[in-house]
Amino acid sequence: MRATARVFAMRICDESTALRAAQVLCHAASPALLIVALFGIARLCTTRAEMLIGTLAAVAASLSLATSGLVLGVLAEVRRR
């Protein structure tokens, strides 16, 4: 059991590289999430109210991912100094 814990505690890369990778993933996932959500809303929603609520939720989720990417970029810059 300790060997497994020791393996999972090992680092593959330094912290700034991990933060930059997470930033890139957040910025890449943000528009992808929005596109997939809007296609799903167009296919599945029947009323205008459902479309409005779904679109607002998709935009909110996409913006939160983009904001997380910005925060991770600032954090990476602070950690670098």
QUIQUI-V816317 format. One record per residue. N is the residue number from 1. RES is the residue in one small letter. PSI is psi in degrees with one decimal (* if undefined). OMEGA is omega in degrees with one decimal (999 if undefined). D_FIRST is the distance of its C-alpha to the first C-alpha in Angstrom with 2 decimals. Layout:
n=N res=RES psi=PSI omega=OMEGA d_first=D_FIRST
n=N res=RES psi=PSI omega=OMEGA d_first=D_FIRST
This chain:
n=1 res=m psi=-37.4 omega=179.3 d_first=0.00
n=2 res=r psi=-32.2 omega=178.1 d_first=3.79
n=3 res=a psi=-39.8 omega=177.8 d_first=5.42
n=4 res=t psi=-43.5 omega=178.3 d_first=5.25
n=5 res=a psi=-37.6 omega=179.6 d_first=6.41
n=6 res=r psi=-36.9 omega=178.4 d_first=8.70
n=7 res=v psi=-42.5 omega=-179.5 d_first=10.05
n=8 res=f psi=-16.6 omega=178.1 d_first=10.95
n=9 res=a psi=-11.8 omega=-179.4 d_first=12.47
n=10 res=m psi=146.5 omega=179.8 d_first=14.73
n=11 res=r psi=139.5 omega=177.6 d_first=18.29
n=12 res=i psi=-40.3 omega=-179.7 d_first=20.42
n=13 res=c psi=174.5 omega=179.7 d_first=23.69
n=14 res=d psi=170.9 omega=-172.1 d_first=25.29
n=15 res=e psi=-37.2 omega=-178.2 d_first=25.87
n=16 res=s psi=-35.9 omega=176.6 d_first=29.53
n=17 res=t psi=-40.2 omega=178.3 d_first=28.90
n=18 res=a psi=-39.5 omega=178.2 d_first=26.39
n=19 res=l psi=-40.9 omega=178.0 d_first=29.00
n=20 res=r psi=-39.2 omega=177.8 d_first=31.75
n=21 res=a psi=-41.1 omega=177.5 d_first=29.87
n=22 res=a psi=-36.6 omega=177.7 d_first=29.25
n=23 res=q psi=-46.0 omega=179.5 d_first=32.94
n=24 res=v psi=-41.3 omega=178.7 d_first=34.11
n=25 res=l psi=-39.6 omega=177.9 d_first=32.07
n=26 res=c psi=-43.8 omega=-179.7 d_first=33.54
n=27 res=h psi=-29.7 omega=177.7 d_first=37.02
n=28 res=a psi=-34.9 omega=-177.3 d_first=36.68
n=29 res=a psi=-24.8 omega=-176.9 d_first=35.33
n=30 res=s psi=-55.8 omega=178.5 d_first=38.03
n=31 res=p psi=-31.2 omega=178.5 d_first=41.05
n=32 res=a psi=-43.1 omega=177.6 d_first=39.15
n=33 res=l psi=-43.0 omega=-179.0 d_first=38.20
n=34 res=l psi=-43.7 omega=-179.6 d_first=41.79
n=35 res=i psi=-46.8 omega=-179.7 d_first=43.29
n=36 res=v psi=-41.3 omega=179.7 d_first=41.11
n=37 res=a psi=-40.5 omega=-179.7 d_first=41.70
n=38 res=l psi=-36.4 omega=174.8 d_first=45.44
n=39 res=f psi=-40.5 omega=177.7 d_first=45.70
n=40 res=g psi=-40.0 omega=177.8 d_first=43.95
n=41 res=i psi=-42.3 omega=-179.6 d_first=46.24
n=42 res=a psi=-34.1 omega=-178.5 d_first=49.28
n=43 res=r psi=-35.8 omega=-167.6 d_first=48.37
n=44 res=l psi=-27.3 omega=-175.9 d_first=47.27
n=45 res=c psi=137.9 omega=-176.5 d_first=49.15
n=46 res=t psi=-29.8 omega=-178.2 d_first=52.59
n=47 res=t psi=163.9 omega=179.4 d_first=54.08
n=48 res=r psi=-34.2 omega=179.3 d_first=54.66
n=49 res=a psi=-43.0 omega=177.2 d_first=52.75
n=50 res=e psi=-40.5 omega=178.7 d_first=49.59
n=51 res=m psi=-41.3 omega=-179.9 d_first=50.07
n=52 res=l psi=-48.6 omega=-179.2 d_first=50.57
n=53 res=i psi=-42.9 omega=178.5 d_first=47.55
n=54 res=g psi=-41.8 omega=179.0 d_first=45.33
n=55 res=t psi=-43.1 omega=178.0 d_first=46.70
n=56 res=l psi=-39.9 omega=178.2 d_first=46.20
n=57 res=a psi=-40.4 omega=179.3 d_first=42.58
n=58 res=a psi=-42.2 omega=178.7 d_first=41.95
n=59 res=v psi=-40.4 omega=178.7 d_first=43.65
n=60 res=a psi=-43.1 omega=179.4 d_first=41.73
n=61 res=a psi=-41.1 omega=179.4 d_first=38.35
n=62 res=s psi=-42.2 omega=178.1 d_first=39.51
n=63 res=l psi=-35.5 omega=178.3 d_first=40.84
n=64 res=s psi=-36.1 omega=175.1 d_first=37.67
n=65 res=l psi=-43.0 omega=179.3 d_first=35.71
n=66 res=a psi=-39.6 omega=178.0 d_first=38.41
n=67 res=t psi=-39.1 omega=176.9 d_first=38.36
n=68 res=s psi=-39.0 omega=176.7 d_first=34.60
n=69 res=g psi=-39.8 omega=178.0 d_first=35.20
n=70 res=l psi=-42.1 omega=179.3 d_first=37.89
n=71 res=v psi=-40.7 omega=177.8 d_first=35.81
n=72 res=l psi=-36.1 omega=176.8 d_first=32.98
n=73 res=g psi=-41.8 omega=177.4 d_first=35.70
n=74 res=v psi=-42.2 omega=179.1 d_first=37.03
n=75 res=l psi=-38.9 omega=177.2 d_first=33.62
n=76 res=a psi=-38.7 omega=179.2 d_first=33.05
n=77 res=e psi=-38.3 omega=178.4 d_first=36.49
n=78 res=v psi=-40.9 omega=180.0 d_first=35.92
n=79 res=r psi=-28.3 omega=-179.7 d_first=32.64
n=80 res=r psi=-32.8 omega=-177.9 d_first=34.52
n=81 res=r psi=* omega=999 d_first=37.12
